[in-house]
Amino acid sequence: MRRSIDVVTGILILLVACSCNGTGNAQPTPPATPLKVGLGYIPSVQFAPFYLADQMGYYRNAGLDVTFQNGDDAQLVTLIGSGALDIGLSDGTSVIPAVSQGIPIVYAGTVYAKFPSVVFAKTSSGITTAAGLAGKTLGIPAKEGSSWIMLEALLASAGLTTSDLSISTYPDYGQLVAVEQGQVDSATGFANNEPVQMQLAGDPVTVLTVDSSTPLPGPGLVVGTSTLAAKKDALRAFVAATLHAMKDIITDPQAGLDAAIAVVPELAQDKTTQLAILNATIAQWTSAYTDAHGLGAIDPTAWQKSVDFMSGLPDTVVAKPVTVDQLVTQELLP
């Protein structure tokens, strides 16, 4: 009996010793690495992976202290480049001109594997292809940015230019109402927004995308080059935790909706619409390339095609020549 007690006592001493340093004191928990994360203009269900990763403790368990900051895409790119934000979600089509203008940022992980900006129209309009936009009217928030680049690429796939249709601008983002009321035949929007709302309202909709013709890089995780060098391990942990949450939501969209509602309670007022938007968002996260190479994978061939296209645009959004190696990094991906 005494021998059994001695054995147990020895095991306990060993366990205590393993949890202490050489002075007999418990090892202190390393302080969490703070990360400031930039998201889109307003909190919404589209940012559910970040909310879920935060609420499930994925960031905390990875040794991170994450805070979110919302802003428009141009603002986020500038803040990330200056180091005021450590990492953020930004359009690939914003990264290309920014890097060409000397802003020190790099695209480090794909979130939207399909380009979310689209052209939509009522099915009753008769528009079924890009060629069908010729001679039609189209609404767009502004003649710049990712929607404008997408429109140029879509029209180019049919041998058209923006001068082949009549374009009206809606700075207040009222182009959905304009389509619904017949003010314009078509409009730019996002695959996970306006077409979803039209379908839920019982109005059949046609959606035109550029993925098959010009695979523009969608929104992804963007970091500043100096921040990448200084916080590489923390950033890699952040990317892994975010991808973990994306996988969770793909399996259980309701978990993503609940996480978003916890941050934006007013989303609970119309859960049906918000869940439909989230499901449409989830559909944008994957592609044939990510199916083959993993969630978050960056397709360098698609990026090269985008660089080639954007470099040839008449409005010269690409100020100086850039290479894919200057634009993307695989360092933070699993």
N, C-alpha and C positions, 0 to 999 in steps of 0.2 A: 504493500500500500504506500509506504514511504517513498519507494522508487518511482511510483506513478506520479506522486505529488512533485517530486524533484524534476521529473521530465516536463510536466506542465509549467512549473515555475521557470524552467530554462527556456521554454518556448516563449513565454510572456516577456522575459528579459530580452530575448532576441528581437521580438516584434517592436518593443520600445526602442531598442538600440537602432533599428532600421529607420525609425521615424525621427531620429535626432541627429544633430551634427556632432562634430568631434568634441564640442564643449558640453554636450548633454542637453542643449536647448533644442526645442522643436524648430524644424526648418521653416522660415517665414514664407508665406505665399507671395510669389512675385507680384508686383503691382500690375494691374491691367493696363494694356496699351490703349490709349485713347485714339479713336478714329472718328473723324467728322465725315459724314457721308451725305453727298448731295443727291437728292431725288428730284423728280419733275415738279412742275409748277405748283400743283396743289396736292395734298394727300388724297389718295384714292385707292380703290381696290386693286388697281394695276401694280401697286407696290407691295402686294401681299407677301411675297417671299421675304422681303426685308423685315416686315412687321412680324411675321411668324418666326423667323430666325431669332429675332430679338426676344419675343415673348416665350419661346421654348428654351431659351438659355443657350442657344447654339453659339452665339457670339461670346457670351460671358464664359462659357465652358472652354472656349478657345483662347481665353485670356485677353478679351477685348472689351473696351468700354465704348460703345457705339452711340453716337448722337446723329440724328437726321436733320437735314436742312433742305427746304424746298426752294426751287428757283427755276427760272426759264433756262432753256438749253444754252443759249449764248452766255448767260451769266455763270452757269455752272462750269462751262469750259474754262472761262477766265479764272475762276476761283480755284479750280483744280490745278491749272497751270502755275498759279502763283503760290500754291501750297496752303492756301487758306482752307481748302477742303482736301482731305486725304484721298478720297475715291468717290466716284459718283457715276450716275447713270446718264449717258449722253449718246446722241445719234452718231453712228459711224460717219454719216455724211457731214457732220459738224467737225469730226476729228480731222478729216482729210484737209479741208481748207485751213483749219486752225494750225496744224503742223506746218503746212506750206507757208504760213505767215509767221512762223517762228515761235509759236506757243508750245512750251515743252510738256506735252502730254503724250500718252500712248494708250491704245485700246488693249485691255488685258483680259477680257472675257465676254463672250457673247451671251446676251440675255434674250434678245429677239432674233432668232435664227431666220425668220422671214421678215421682210421689210414691212412694217405695219401701216405705212402711209399708202392709201389706195385712192382710186376714183370710184365713186358709187353713183348709181342712178336707179330710178324706178324701172322695174322690168318693163312696164308699159311704155317707156321711152323708146324702146326698140334698140337701145345701145347694148351690144353684146361683146364688142371687141374694141380695141384701141382705135382701129380704123373707123369705127362708127362714131367717134367723137368729132370727126371732120364736119364743119359747118354748124356744130351744136354750141350751146351756151354752157359755161362751167363756172362754178363758184369756188373761190379759194381765199383763205385768210389774207395772204400777201404773196406777192410775186418774188418770193425768196424763201430760203429755208428748205427743210427736207421735203415738204409737200411739193414745192416748186421743182426741185431737182427730180423727184419721182415723176411728176407730170411730164417734164422734158424727156425723161428716159422712156416713159410709156409711149408718148407720141412718136419718139424716134424709132421705136420698134415697129411702127406702122408707116414709117417714112413721112411723118408729119412733124410740124413744129407748132409752137404756141400761137403762131399767127394764123393757123388753120381753123381756129375756133374763137368764139367770142368769150372773153374772160371778165368776170365781175369779182371784185374783192370784197370780202366780209371781215374786216378787222376785228369785229366783235364775235367771230366764230359762229355766225348765224347761217352758215351755208346749208346746214341740215334742214332748217325751216324753209330756206329758199327752194330746196329740192321738193320738199313736201308740198309747198304751196304753188309749185310750178313756175317760180320766178326764173329758175335755170333748169336745164335738162340734166345736169350732172354736177358733181362737186368732189373736191378732195376731202378726205377724212381719214379715219383710222379703222382698220379692220375690226378692232375690238371696241368701237364706239358707235359711230353714226349708223352703219349698216345693221348693227345689233338692235339699236333702238327702232329702226324702221321695221325690221322683221317682227319685233315684239308688238308693234302697233298694227300689225296685220297688213303691211304694205310690202309686197314682194320686191326684192332689191337685187340688182346686178352689181358685182364687185369686180373691178379690173385691177390686177396686180402686176408688178414688174419683175417678180422673182425669176420667171423663166427666161426673160430677155436680158435684163441687166440686174444681176443680184446685188443690189445696193446693201451695204452693211447696216443692219438695224441697231437700235439702242443696245449698249453694252456697258460693261464696267471700265471706266477710264481713270487713269492715275497720272499724276505729275511725275516726270522723270526723276526729280530730286527726291520726292516722297518714296518712289519705288526703291531707290537705293538705300534710303534711311530706314524704311519700315517694311522691307520685303517679307519677312516671316509673318508679321501681323496681317499684311495685305493678303498673303496666300491663305492664311487661316480664315480671313473674312470671305474670300471667294469660295472656299470649300463649304463654309457654313451657309452661305447664300444658296449655293447649288443644292445643298442638303434640303433646305426649305423648299426650293423649287420642286424637287423630287417628291417631297411630302405632299405638296399641293396638287401635283399631277395625279397622284394616287387618290387624294381626298380634297377636292376643290372646296368643300364646305369648311375645312380647317383654315384655308386661306381667307375665305369670306369672313369667318369669325374673327380672325386676326385683324383684318382691315376694319371691321366694325368696332373693335376695341380701341382703335386709333381714331376712327372717324364715325362716331355713333350715328350720325344722320344717314349713313348708308343703310341702316336697318329699316328705314322707312319704305324701301322697295327692294327687298332681298331678291326677288325674282330677276329684276333687271340687273342688279349687281352681280348675281351669280352667273348670269348669261354673259356679262362683260368679262368676268374672270375666266370663264370657260373659253371665250374667244381669245383672251390674252394667252392662256395656256397653249392654245393651238399655235401661237406665234413663237413659242420658245423652242420648238423642235423643227428639224428639217432632215432631209436625207443625209446631209453631212453630219449633223449632230447625232443622228441615229447610229452612224458608223463610227464616229470618233468621240462621242460622249457629250453630255449636256455642257454647254458653255464653250465648246470647241470653236476655234476661229479658222475660217476657210481662207487661206491666203490667195487661192486662185480667184475666188469671188472678189476679194479686196482689190486684186490687180485689175480686174475688169472694171470695177467702180472707179479706180484711179484713172484708168484710161478714158472712161466716159466723161468724168467730171473735168478732167484736164482739157477736154476738147469743147467744153461748153462756151458759148459766145460771151456769157457774162463773167468769164474768167474767175470763178470762185477759187480756183487753185492758183495762188499767186506765184509760187515757184515749184519746180518739179519735186516730187516726193516719191520715195520707194515704200513698198509694203513693210520692209524691215524697220523703217522709221516710224511707221504708223501703229504696228501691233507688236505685242510680246506674248510669248507662251509661258513666261516664267511663273505666273501665278496660278496656272491651271493644274488640276490634279495630274 
